[in-house]
Amino acid sequence: MATLKLSGVTKRYPNGFEAVTDLDLDVADGEFMVLVGPSGCGKTTALRMVAGLEDITDGTIEVGGRVVNDLSPRDRDMAMVFQNYALYPHMTVAQNIGFSLSLQKMPKAELRTKVEEAARVLGLTDHLDRKPAQLSGGQRQRVAMGRAIVRSPAAFLMDEPLSNLDAKLRVHMRAEVSRIQRRLAVATLYVTHDQVEAMTMGDRVAVMRSGRLLQCGRPQEVYNSPASLFVAAFIGSPAMNLYQGEMDQQGATVQLGHQRLDLPAALLDERVNGPYRGRAVVVGIRPEHLADAAEASGDGGNRRLEGTVDLVEELGSEKLVHFHIDAARLSTTDALLASEDEEPETLEAGEIGSATATAGVARVSADSHIAADQRVVFTVDTERLHLFDPETGSTLRSAQ
Amino acid sequence: MSTESATPGPLVATRSRGRPKRRRPRRRTVVREVCFYLAVTVVVLFSLFPFYWMVRTSLLSDSAVGQGVGGANGLFPAHLTGSAYMEDFTQQGFLTPLVNSAIVAFATTVITIFVAALAGYALARLPIRGAGAILAFILVAGFFPVLAMVGPLFLVLRDLGLLDNIYPLIIVYLIYTLPIATYLLRNFFMQIPKDLEEAALVDGATRLVALRRVLIPVAVPGMFTAGILAFILAWNDFAFAVSFLETPGHFTAPLAIVNLGQSQFQVFYNRIDAAVVIITIPVALLVLFAQRRIVAGLTAGSFR
């Protein structure tokens, strides 16, 4: 058990490609840290560098205050769960779980006790004598977990361990993994591309993209105050509605198509919005910050958004209303593809025009009477609007 | 399967008109199956007949062989006897060449598997500069014509004083078994997912321990294949043995067979064929035994 500290960690391949750039990350003892990002963002490479399976080009990795850069994987005292499980096919479940202990030359009796304990925690007791081929996908996943938890490593490294399970089992194992991690209180670095996993499991979430760390914080923090357009679009399901808008000259409202919305109080300060007055901005509204105006009473001001309903999805506890307004919508994929720093890509209105077909989504109460093909009026929680610089993608709030 | 898929649609509709339609594909598959098995039978008979003839001849008596084929000595001889086998071992001393062959073939196999596994692993996984060139060079050596090698090797063995000795044959056979076995095992190791080895490394194994306890057990089918190839090559070799061995007491089995049936007045085909049957048995047993181990997909269950 120890802390994990990455400082300026960089991975550059011989062909010049940088998979990870200047990554700083602290994982406290017992903390569950989730590295999340789209595929190819460098999160797995980062994990493999911590494990010692990949050389570190630059920077240092410390485990419990000890620099481990040049140590081989076996001397780093980490336990890793692989995406494909990588179980030893010729060994039984018990041998698979006990392999690391047998390498430590642990006495047979003690080893047996530890393996049985791990199997008990994971519900594998009845399968200890089976070979991996005789197990179901979920059981194999548990064996992979068992191999990690049977020893008391300095840290757990998990590389998308749940991605090969079916949806139902995945939800179940999400809770299971969290429970086990909390019980063992070992620093954990967990890689996933699934933002729901990141949100539900992590003590903290680190969002990566193109080898860089964009934002790191508690899940709620990242969700409520995304530092950039990319994080805003990536975290949250259904995704944040993003529109191309324009701020008025006074810095009091933002224009979306022919409609206006008040700016949040925090953005009224000229020091914050000065540079953007009269200019294009990207406006983000979370689906749950739109309410059926017939249900919630608006209290004046520019807090209403009118549109046309395309489709209503009834989820029982709530309704997802797909709608469109006349403002140019920035599709989530555009936001995810828009590059951040290297070559600032201006989001041109013409380009975005093609994306207007994709509808916005509102999450309204199940009691709402909104129906498809009708006009709809939403009340917008304007205090929770997100505004982003269309060129850099960074949030206007962070300018404070 | 094919009859089912040939009649889509509701069952009620096909019942009245569908019958002739349904029969035709069934009859076609029956005809096709009959043709298939006929062809298989022909091929099997054709390729097995020489073996049958060999076994048949080995069970004839010396006098029956002398009378030639025909009469009581036709396709199914009237009298069978094991005398040729007895003769091979008692009078002809066939046991010594058998033991010689066994020593040479066994040693060649073990060394081949050991060296080829290490070399194959290194070429597959370690960051070796010019691994491709090394592999190409190894393969070229393996495809060098046997007869082109006999001359130079004869000179080398003569100058080293190693002629007429079975042990140098092991080195000679390794020239041919190692390249093919290394190539085969390299490909086998390439197919084993990297994760498996990395899991072992993270679990606390050194590279060598990971190789011994994880990769090699998984590569067992490949090792068996390489081992069988090496064994058969060494066990069956004639060209090198006849070139480098001189004293009958040092002969390997294939070489000894040639001298078995020779007498001044008659060729004892029954003794030759009895010896051939004897040296075929180990190879047949080996292949049968190994076949059960060469199961494709031994890593089943290792991954998701």
Interface residues (C-beta under 8 A of the other chain):
Chain A: A51 G52 L53 S72 P73 R74 M78 A79 M80 F82 Q83 N84 Y85 A86 L87 Y88 P89 H90 F99 S100 L103 Q104 K131 P132 A133 Q134 L135 G137 R140 R147 L157 N164
Chain B: P193 D195 L196 E198 A199 A200 L201 V202 D203 G204 A205 T206 V209 R213 V214 P217 V218 V220 L298 T299 A300 G301 S302 F303 R304
